[in-house]
Amino acid sequence: MTAPAPASAPNPSAATERDTETDTAAETAAATASPNGNARRTPLILRNRAFAAVWLGQVLTQAAVRMFQVGVSWWIVAYAVRDARGLASGLFMAACTLPAVVLAPVVARTVAGFAHRSVLRTAAGLAAATAGVLAVWAQGGGPPLAGVYAAGLALATCQAFFDPCLTTSVPELVDDADIETATGFELSTQSLAGLGGALLGALTVDRAGVAWLAAGCAAAYAGAAVLVASARFRGPASAAACSDEPPARRPLRRILGELPHVRRILVCFTAANLFTAAVFVVIPLYTRSVLGGGGGTVALLEASLGTGALIGAFTGTGVPGRPTVAGAYCLGLMALALALPGLFAHRLVIAGCLAVAGWCAGAVSVRFVALFQRLVPTADKPGFFAVMQAVLGASLPVASLVFGSAGDVLSPQTLCLVQGVGLLPAACALALPGTRTPEPTPSAEPRTPGGAR
């Protein structure tokens, strides 16, 4: 990724691309509109080709990065490291989650200052090049552990730009009435990635090694870059287009400072992530130490988690109650699901528990991200979603290191019990009256660039 221009400086290339995209807005709108309402009954990805292409691109990128993370984590535990396996795998997962936290201000400026299609395309292209270099390097012999860590850090950096940029660009791809549906599809990407990456990551390492793992990731990223390049993005809203001056970009601190309810929700989920994120470190350790399984067992457990999250992403809008109340119940159920493997060491029981935990995560995500899409002002969305990713991800490197190091001292079953107990305070805090945020009414919803009211 090339260094972004300062936020106050003009960007001719971005302006040119946005002008081109604006010319296609009418064509895209016509393709998604229907006088008799029949189009609304057609699945979004079938009646909106631009969104379908970008969504499939995100499926490929997140499947690739998840496949790489799962595969390398299993490679470290099963093949590369003999002593301190927990610390080594935890350090790798920390490296994979650090860029989203550290680069949040840079990501916000890049997403706000460059054409979104350019950011998405560049991130996918650079990730494809990184994975391709690692594949060639590994083909000549076993790559050093430091080289694999560096590749994981580079891929995570590209993904740190890709994900918030896609979330911000959703209103440029769909009508306002389709935002929640599009959000469900977008969040389901993580579930599809968890499912596909889990099935392929560990199995590929067992059967073909790191070289073919990296080659598969490179192909997926390259395909995503092509899909994004083929998509047509809408231009800015007509109100913004009529203004000679772009909306003032507020400091990232003020974005959350003026949204106290949203800030409290993010704090609750940050605390919850400290325990939920540890599952990606615990699964390989549990598989090797407790179940005595191989890559197939890792694939089963990871796929169960991803399948549950996929179902939750599509059914989350049907969970009754306010988002905070529904989220509190889901966190409580997730705490139970993550703790049970600490008491019952049976493969199918654990797979079922992880499926329930995944459903809870997917259902909570779609409710809250859709809520944020409507509550956050359009001009603040690039900064907000970068901050959201950073705030939620701040606990991930800590969780990876803490639970990874603890895995060399404590049994994986004990770690499961710690996860379940640790989630309960976050669930209770989310249910407190001060954290509750009412659902926005249609009249109060901010206009978005992609739709017409």
KAKALIN-V958532 format. One record per residue. N is the residue number from 0. SS is DSSP state (2 for helix, 1 for strand, 0 for the rest). Layout:
N|SS, N|SS
This chain:
0|0, 1|0, 2|0, 3|0, 4|0, 5|0, 6|0, 7|0, 8|0, 9|0, 10|0, 11|2, 12|2, 13|2, 14|2, 15|2, 16|2, 17|2, 18|2, 19|2, 20|2, 21|2, 22|2, 23|0, 24|2, 25|2, 26|2, 27|2, 28|2, 29|2, 30|2, 31|2, 32|0, 33|0, 34|0, 35|0, 36|0, 37|2, 38|2, 39|2, 40|2, 41|0, 42|0, 43|2, 44|2, 45|2, 46|2, 47|0, 48|2, 49|2, 50|2, 51|2, 52|2, 53|2, 54|2, 55|2, 56|2, 57|2, 58|2, 59|2, 60|2, 61|2, 62|2, 63|2, 64|2, 65|2, 66|2, 67|2, 68|2, 69|2, 70|2, 71|2, 72|2, 73|2, 74|2, 75|2, 76|2, 77|2, 78|2, 79|2, 80|0, 81|0, 82|0, 83|0, 84|2, 85|2, 86|2, 87|2, 88|2, 89|2, 90|2, 91|2, 92|2, 93|2, 94|2, 95|2, 96|2, 97|2, 98|2, 99|2, 100|2, 101|2, 102|0, 103|2, 104|2, 105|2, 106|2, 107|2, 108|2, 109|2, 110|2, 111|2, 112|2, 113|0, 114|0, 115|2, 116|2, 117|2, 118|2, 119|2, 120|2, 121|2, 122|2, 123|2, 124|2, 125|2, 126|2, 127|2, 128|2, 129|2, 130|2, 131|2, 132|2, 133|2, 134|2, 135|2, 136|2, 137|2, 138|2, 139|0, 140|0, 141|0, 142|0, 143|0, 144|2, 145|2, 146|2, 147|2, 148|2, 149|2, 150|2, 151|2, 152|2, 153|2, 154|2, 155|2, 156|2, 157|2, 158|2, 159|2, 160|2, 161|2, 162|2, 163|2, 164|2, 165|2, 166|2, 167|2, 168|2, 169|2, 170|2, 171|2, 172|0, 173|0, 174|0, 175|2, 176|2, 177|2, 178|2, 179|2, 180|2, 181|2, 182|2, 183|2, 184|2, 185|2, 186|2, 187|2, 188|2, 189|2, 190|2, 191|2, 192|2, 193|2, 194|2, 195|2, 196|2, 197|2, 198|2, 199|2, 200|2, 201|2, 202|2, 203|2, 204|2, 205|2, 206|2, 207|0, 208|0, 209|2, 210|2, 211|2, 212|2, 213|2, 214|2, 215|2, 216|2, 217|2, 218|2, 219|2, 220|2, 221|2, 222|2, 223|2, 224|2, 225|2, 226|2, 227|2, 228|2, 229|2, 230|0, 231|0, 232|0, 233|0, 234|0, 235|0, 236|0, 237|2, 238|2, 239|2, 240|2, 241|2, 242|0, 243|0, 244|0, 245|0, 246|0, 247|0, 248|0, 249|0, 250|0, 251|2, 252|2, 253|2, 254|2, 255|2, 256|2, 257|0, 258|0, 259|2, 260|2, 261|2, 262|2, 263|2, 264|2, 265|2, 266|2, 267|2, 268|2, 269|2, 270|2, 271|2, 272|2, 273|2, 274|2, 275|2, 276|0, 277|0, 278|2, 279|2, 280|2, 281|2, 282|2, 283|2, 284|2, 285|2, 286|2, 287|2, 288|2, 289|2, 290|2, 291|0, 292|0, 293|0, 294|2, 295|2, 296|2, 297|2, 298|2, 299|2, 300|2, 301|2, 302|2, 303|2, 304|2, 305|2, 306|2, 307|2, 308|2, 309|2, 310|2, 311|2, 312|2, 313|2, 314|2, 315|2, 316|2, 317|2, 318|0, 319|0, 320|0, 321|0, 322|2, 323|2, 324|2, 325|2, 326|2, 327|2, 328|2, 329|2, 330|2, 331|2, 332|2, 333|2, 334|2, 335|2, 336|2, 337|2, 338|2, 339|2, 340|0, 341|0, 342|0, 343|0, 344|0, 345|0, 346|2, 347|2, 348|2, 349|2, 350|2, 351|2, 352|2, 353|2, 354|2, 355|2, 356|2, 357|2, 358|2, 359|2, 360|2, 361|2, 362|2, 363|2, 364|2, 365|2, 366|2, 367|2, 368|2, 369|2, 370|2, 371|2, 372|2, 373|2, 374|2, 375|0, 376|0, 377|2, 378|2, 379|2, 380|2, 381|2, 382|2, 383|2, 384|2, 385|2, 386|2, 387|2, 388|2, 389|2, 390|2, 391|2, 392|2, 393|2, 394|2, 395|2, 396|2, 397|2, 398|2, 399|2, 400|2, 401|2, 402|2, 403|2, 404|2, 405|2, 406|0, 407|0, 408|0, 409|0, 410|0, 411|2, 412|2, 413|2, 414|2, 415|2, 416|2, 417|2, 418|2, 419|2, 420|2, 421|2, 422|2, 423|2, 424|2, 425|2, 426|2, 427|2, 428|2, 429|2, 430|0, 431|0, 432|2, 433|2, 434|2, 435|0, 436|0, 437|0, 438|0, 439|0, 440|0, 441|2, 442|2, 443|2, 444|0, 445|0, 446|0, 447|0, 448|0, 449|0, 450|0, 451|0, 452|0
